Amino acid sequence: MTEITRVLVADDHDLFRIGLASALAMYEDIEVAAQASGGRMAVRLAAELRPDVILMDLRMPAVDGLEATRQILEADPSARVVVVTVAAGRRMSRRR
């Protein structure tokens, strides 16, 4: 029996998020536990569902991926978050 990896996909771009979730769903050993269209939703779903892996976009309105990741890891230090973002040609910066 194959162990299933439960994944939460968090991205504010619907087409990318749904496409990535659909591609992952093609694998027998991956279950897309949920999709989040923003950081706030990702934090809530991560706490509620405790997925094995969270695929997190960095650039999202309101609560961005960095802040969402910080909140998720604060609540559950064992959470595994993988950053999946398109930032080609743009400099990433964090204003405080």
FIKOLZA-1660 file (N, C-alpha, C; in steps of 0.1 Angstrom, whole numbers, plus 5000, padded with zeros to 4 digits):
% residues 96
   i   px   py   pz ch aa at
   1 5008 4988 5000  A  M  N
   1 5000 5000 5000  A  M CA
   1 5009 5012 5000  A  M  C
   2 5006 5022 4992  A  T  N
   2 5013 5034 4990  A  T CA
   2 5009 5045 5000  A  T  C
   3 5018 5051 5006  A  E  N
   3 5015 5062 5016  A  E CA
   3 5011 5075 5008  A  E  C
   4 5000 5081 5012  A  I  N
   4 4995 5093 5005  A  I CA
   4 5001 5105 5011  A  I  C
   5 5006 5115 5003  A  T  N
   5 5010 5128 5008  A  T CA
   5 4999 5138 5005  A  T  C
   6 4995 5144 5016  A  R  N
   6 4984 5154 5016  A  R CA
   6 4990 5167 5014  A  R  C
   7 4985 5175 5004  A  V  N
   7 4991 5187 5000  A  V CA
   7 4980 5198 5000  A  V  C
   8 4984 5210 5005  A  L  N
   8 4976 5222 5005  A  L CA
   8 4983 5231 4994  A  L  C
   9 4976 5236 4984  A  V  N
   9 4981 5245 4974  A  V CA
   9 4976 5259 4977  A  V  C
  10 4985 5269 4979  A  A  N
  10 4981 5282 4982  A  A CA
  10 4987 5292 4972  A  A  C
  11 4978 5298 4964  A  D  N
  11 4981 5308 4954  A  D CA
  11 4969 5316 4950  A  D  C
  12 4971 5329 4948  A  D  N
  12 4960 5337 4945  A  D CA
  12 4956 5337 4931  A  D  C
  13 4964 5332 4922  A  H  N
  13 4961 5331 4908  A  H CA
  13 4953 5318 4905  A  H  C
  14 4940 5319 4903  A  D  N
  14 4932 5308 4901  A  D CA
  14 4937 5298 4891  A  D  C
  15 4940 5302 4879  A  L  N
  15 4944 5294 4869  A  L CA
  15 4957 5285 4873  A  L  C
  16 4966 5292 4879  A  F  N
  16 4979 5285 4883  A  F CA
  16 4975 5275 4894  A  F  C
  17 4968 5280 4904  A  R  N
  17 4965 5271 4916  A  R CA
  17 4957 5259 4912  A  R  C
  18 4947 5261 4904  A  I  N
  18 4938 5250 4899  A  I CA
  18 4946 5240 4890  A  I  C
  19 4954 5246 4881  A  G  N
  19 4963 5238 4873  A  G CA
  19 4973 5229 4880  A  G  C
  20 4979 5235 4890  A  L  N
  20 4989 5228 4898  A  L CA
  20 4982 5217 4906  A  L  C
  21 4970 5220 4912  A  A  N
  21 4963 5210 4920  A  A CA
  21 4958 5199 4911  A  A  C
  22 4954 5202 4898  A  S  N
  22 4950 5192 4889  A  S CA
  22 4962 5183 4885  A  S  C
  23 4974 5189 4883  A  A  N
  23 4985 5181 4879  A  A CA
  23 4989 5172 4891  A  A  C
  24 4989 5177 4903  A  L  N
  24 4993 5169 4914  A  L CA
  24 4983 5157 4916  A  L  C
  25 4970 5160 4914  A  A  N
  25 4960 5150 4916  A  A CA
  25 4961 5138 4906  A  A  C
  26 4969 5139 4896  A  M  N
  26 4972 5128 4887  A  M CA
  26 4980 5117 4893  A  M  C
  27 4987 5120 4904  A  Y  N
  27 4996 5110 4910  A  Y CA
  27 4988 5103 4921  A  Y  C
  28 4990 5089 4921  A  E  N
  28 4983 5081 4930  A  E CA
  28 4987 5084 4945  A  E  C
  29 4999 5088 4947  A  D  N
  29 5004 5090 4961  A  D CA
  29 5003 5104 4966  A  D  C
  30 4995 5113 4959  A  I  N
  30 4993 5127 4963  A  I CA
  30 4978 5129 4963  A  I  C
  31 4974 5135 4974  A  E  N
  31 4960 5140 4976  A  E CA
  31 4961 5155 4978  A  E  C
  32 4954 5162 4970  A  V  N
  32 4952 5177 4972  A  V CA
  32 4942 5178 4983  A  V  C
  33 4946 5181 4995  A  A  N
  33 4937 5182 5006  A  A CA
  33 4928 5195 5005  A  A  C
  34 4934 5206 5000  A  A  N
  34 4927 5218 4998  A  A CA
  34 4934 5228 4990  A  A  C
  35 4927 5238 4986  A  Q  N
  35 4933 5249 4978  A  Q CA
  35 4930 5262 4986  A  Q  C
  36 4940 5271 4987  A  A  N
  36 4937 5284 4993  A  A CA
  36 4940 5295 4983  A  A  C
  37 4931 5305 4983  A  S  N
  37 4933 5316 4973  A  S CA
  37 4940 5328 4979  A  S  C
  38 4945 5326 4992  A  G  N
  38 4952 5337 4998  A  G CA
  38 4959 5332 5011  A  G  C
  39 4968 5341 5016  A  G  N
  39 4975 5337 5028  A  G CA
  39 4967 5334 5040  A  G  C
  40 4957 5343 5043  A  R  N
  40 4948 5341 5054  A  R CA
  40 4941 5327 5054  A  R  C
  41 4936 5324 5042  A  M  N
  41 4929 5311 5040  A  M CA
  41 4939 5299 5042  A  M  C
  42 4952 5301 5037  A  A  N
  42 4962 5291 5038  A  A CA
  42 4965 5288 5053  A  A  C
  43 4966 5299 5061  A  V  N
  43 4969 5297 5075  A  V CA
  43 4957 5289 5082  A  V  C
  44 4945 5293 5079  A  R  N
  44 4933 5286 5085  A  R CA
  44 4933 5271 5081  A  R  C
  45 4934 5269 5068  A  L  N
  45 4934 5255 5063  A  L CA
  45 4945 5246 5068  A  L  C
  46 4957 5252 5069  A  A  N
  46 4968 5245 5074  A  A CA
  46 4966 5240 5089  A  A  C
  47 4960 5249 5097  A  A  N
  47 4957 5246 5111  A  A CA
  47 4946 5235 5111  A  A  C
  48 4936 5237 5103  A  E  N
  48 4924 5228 5103  A  E CA
  48 4927 5214 5097  A  E  C
  49 4935 5213 5086  A  L  N
  49 4937 5201 5079  A  L CA
  49 4950 5194 5082  A  L  C
  50 4960 5201 5087  A  R  N
  50 4974 5196 5089  A  R CA
  50 4979 5188 5077  A  R  C
  51 4980 5194 5066  A  P  N
  51 4985 5187 5054  A  P CA
  51 5000 5183 5056  A  P  C
  52 5005 5173 5048  A  D  N
  52 5019 5169 5049  A  D CA
  52 5028 5180 5043  A  D  C
  53 5024 5186 5033  A  V  N
  53 5031 5197 5026  A  V CA
  53 5022 5208 5022  A  V  C
  54 5028 5220 5023  A  I  N
  54 5020 5232 5018  A  I CA
  54 5028 5238 5007  A  I  C
  55 5023 5240 4996  A  L  N
  55 5029 5247 4984  A  L CA
  55 5024 5261 4985  A  L  C
  56 5033 5271 4987  A  M  N
  56 5029 5285 4991  A  M CA
  56 5035 5295 4981  A  M  C
  57 5026 5302 4975  A  D  N
  57 5030 5314 4966  A  D CA
  57 5035 5325 4976  A  D  C
  58 5045 5333 4972  A  L  N
  58 5049 5344 4980  A  L CA
  58 5041 5356 4978  A  L  C
  59 5037 5359 4966  A  R  N
  59 5031 5371 4963  A  R CA
  59 5015 5370 4963  A  R  C
  60 5009 5374 4974  A  M  N
  60 4995 5373 4975  A  M CA
  60 4990 5386 4982  A  M  C
  61 4979 5391 4979  A  P  N
  61 4974 5403 4986  A  P CA
  61 4970 5400 5000  A  P  C
  62 4969 5411 5008  A  A  N
  62 4966 5411 5022  A  A CA
  62 4977 5403 5030  A  A  C
  63 4975 5390 5032  A  V  N
  63 4985 5382 5039  A  V CA
  63 4994 5375 5029  A  V  C
  64 5006 5379 5027  A  D  N
  64 5014 5373 5017  A  D CA
  64 5020 5360 5021  A  D  C
  65 5027 5353 5012  A  G  N
  65 5031 5339 5015  A  G CA
  65 5042 5339 5026  A  G  C
  66 5050 5349 5027  A  L  N
  66 5060 5349 5038  A  L CA
  66 5053 5350 5052  A  L  C
  67 5044 5359 5053  A  E  N
  67 5037 5361 5066  A  E CA
  67 5028 5349 5069  A  E  C
  68 5022 5343 5059  A  A  N
  68 5014 5331 5061  A  A CA
  68 5023 5319 5065  A  A  C
  69 5034 5318 5059  A  T  N
  69 5044 5308 5063  A  T CA
  69 5048 5310 5078  A  T  C
  70 5051 5322 5081  A  R  N
  70 5055 5325 5095  A  R CA
  70 5044 5321 5105  A  R  C
  71 5032 5324 5102  A  Q  N
  71 5021 5321 5111  A  Q CA
  71 5019 5306 5112  A  Q  C
  72 5020 5299 5100  A  I  N
  72 5018 5285 5100  A  I CA
  72 5029 5278 5108  A  I  C
  73 5041 5282 5107  A  L  N
  73 5053 5276 5114  A  L CA
  73 5052 5280 5129  A  L  C
  74 5047 5291 5132  A  E  N
  74 5045 5295 5146  A  E CA
  74 5035 5286 5153  A  E  C
  75 5025 5282 5146  A  A  N
  75 5014 5274 5152  A  A CA
  75 5019 5259 5151  A  A  C
  76 5026 5255 5141  A  D  N
  76 5031 5241 5140  A  D CA
  76 5045 5241 5134  A  D  C
  77 5055 5241 5143  A  P  N
  77 5069 5241 5138  A  P CA
  77 5073 5229 5129  A  P  C
  78 5065 5219 5129  A  S  N
  78 5069 5207 5121  A  S CA
  78 5063 5208 5107  A  S  C
  79 5055 5219 5104  A  A  N
  79 5049 5220 5091  A  A CA
  79 5060 5221 5080  A  A  C
  80 5057 5216 5069  A  R  N
  80 5066 5216 5057  A  R CA
  80 5060 5225 5047  A  R  C
  81 5067 5236 5044  A  V  N
  81 5062 5246 5035  A  V CA
  81 5072 5247 5023  A  V  C
  82 5068 5246 5011  A  V  N
  82 5076 5247 4999  A  V CA
  82 5071 5260 4992  A  V  C
  83 5080 5269 4989  A  V  N
  83 5077 5281 4982  A  V CA
  83 5076 5278 4967  A  V  C
  84 5065 5281 4961  A  V  N
  84 5063 5279 4946  A  V CA
  84 5058 5293 4941  A  V  C
  85 5067 5300 4934  A  T  N
  85 5063 5314 4930  A  T CA
  85 5070 5317 4917  A  T  C
  86 5064 5326 4910  A  V  N
  86 5070 5332 4897  A  V CA
  86 5074 5346 4900  A  V  C
  87 5087 5348 4901  A  A  N
  87 5093 5361 4903  A  A CA
  87 5104 5364 4894  A  A  C
  88 5104 5358 4882  A  A  N
  88 5115 5360 4872  A  A CA
  88 5116 5375 4869  A  A  C
  89 5128 5380 4870  A  G  N
  89 5131 5394 4866  A  G CA
  89 5127 5404 4876  A  G  C
  90 5121 5400 4887  A  R  N
  90 5117 5410 4897  A  R CA
  90 5125 5407 4910  A  R  C
  91 5128 5418 4916  A  R  N
  91 5135 5417 4928  A  R CA
  91 5125 5415 4940  A  R  C
  92 5127 5405 4948  A  M  N
  92 5118 5403 4959  A  M CA
  92 5123 5411 4971  A  M  C
  93 5115 5419 4977  A  S  N
  93 5118 5426 4989  A  S CA
  93 5107 5426 4999  A  S  C
  94 5110 5427 5011  A  R  N
  94 5100 5427 5022  A  R CA
  94 5101 5440 5030  A  R  C
  95 5091 5448 5029  A  R  N
  95 5090 5461 5037  A  R CA
  95 5085 5458 5050  A  R  C
  96 5091 5465 5060  A  R  N
  96 5086 5464 5074  A  R CA
  96 5081 5477 5079  A  R  C
% end
